[in-house]
Amino acid sequence: MKVVVLGFDGASPDLVDEWIDHLPALGRFKDRGVLGRTVPPVPAQTPVAWATFMTGKNPGKHGVFSFIARRSGTYERDVAEPKKLKSKTIWKIVREAGKKAVTINVPMTDAEEGVTSVPGFLSSLEGVPQPKSLGEKVARKFGIDRVRGDLGTETLDRVDTDPDLFFEEVNEITEEMAEISLCLLQEESWDLFMPVFMGLDRIQHFFWKCVDPNHPRHEESEYGELVRKFYVKIDEIAGEFLKSAGEDALTMVVSDHGFCPVHTEVVVNDYLAEEGFLEARDGEIDLEGSMAVSYGYGDVWLNVKGREPRGVVSAGEEYEKTRDGIMECLGKIEVGGKRPIKAAKRREELWWGPYLNEAPDLTAIFNVGYQAARRPLITNGPRRYVNLNPRWSGGHDGTHDPGDVPGILGIVGPGIPKGKRVEARLWDLAPTILDLMGIPIPADIDGKPLALKDPG
């Protein structure tokens, strides 16, 4: 069976449920197939979540734990990129089965032998069609040599001062992406076809307060309506794909995570310094002299002897005692009489697999409304501890509890039961797709195929 997967980064099941009467294509999934939720991994970040989707594995098996990770044996930080992915992707599994995959703007994808693609977010080849023949086709038909799949930093930096430009550009990019994707759907040979649209994620980070009446900074404004109209736009895109894919293909809609309100950022490093786990010198973190540091996503990295260049914490008993102390420190943080951190977890409580030793030693899971400060470095003068006016009003990668930021999942096509509600872990989707395509599922995949056969 041919499968089309439409990725809508950040699409919220709560808003889909609220506006379903205005979303006829998604309503078709609800009435004629499956409409439910996905549970993202920890953390529910775009690179981690899409890596989990495309491998069917938890981060301990694919090696991507965060946007930012400590480079092994150093104090340097690396940004997530496709080269960090250490597991076979569904695209490669499909190709090895003698079938063809097409991917467009999927985050954490790169040029991959035998796969027709436009690499997505975090790739050095982002937007450059692969192979060369695809680039020539796109240039001939659309007059461009690079597909815009996401907003540029200059537009994101100006959201506060020019929100109208932001919405204008995100709509323009989305429409162009849809046109190119539909063209390739019709003209390329494929068995698995997947584009990802990034617009909702960017919009909701900045304008979640406009659609969430429970947000402390809720605003009734024109921008709330623009958010709703963008959901209508992605629904129209889904409708076009359903029409073009045809009745014989299976169509899936999926998001890597949803959103929750954010009103307060916590500067984890300030609390680590107060408790003596972190040292600062002239307003800068002393990485060599500190026992632990956080890089801005609730991740905590210890400075371990024999692992880091100038480690100060001995492996074994001292390591465990230090982790216990930091967990206690994080657990007792209060902001305005409330605890922003739901739990602090050891890495082995969250992940498993051959790359576990590359994960942060601890991860703070934040309650709804809070997230780790994105600029976590110590500053000169009094410690800030919290930021009560974060730039983003919506979040998902606080790190947040996956259950607080679920994504959407819709499936419709031959043999799919009607009106079924499901909840699936994101790593269940790759084996589900393989199962539907009649391709054997590798034994090392963590996910399990969903039971989707219509008993009737």
PyMOL commands that set and color helices and strands:
alter all, ss='L'
color gray80, all
select helices_A, chain A and resi 13-22+24-32+46-55+59-62+82-84+90-96+132-142+153-157+163-187+199-210+222-245+268-274+317-331+347-350+356-358+402-404+426-437
alter helices_A, ss='H'
color red, helices_A
select strands_A, chain A and resi 3-8+34-39+68-70+77-79+101-104+116-118+192-197+250-254+260-266+280-281+284-285+292-294+299-302+341-346+362-366+369-372+386-387+394-395+407-412+423-425
alter strands_A, ss='S'
color yellow, strands_A
deselect
rebuild
show_as cartoon
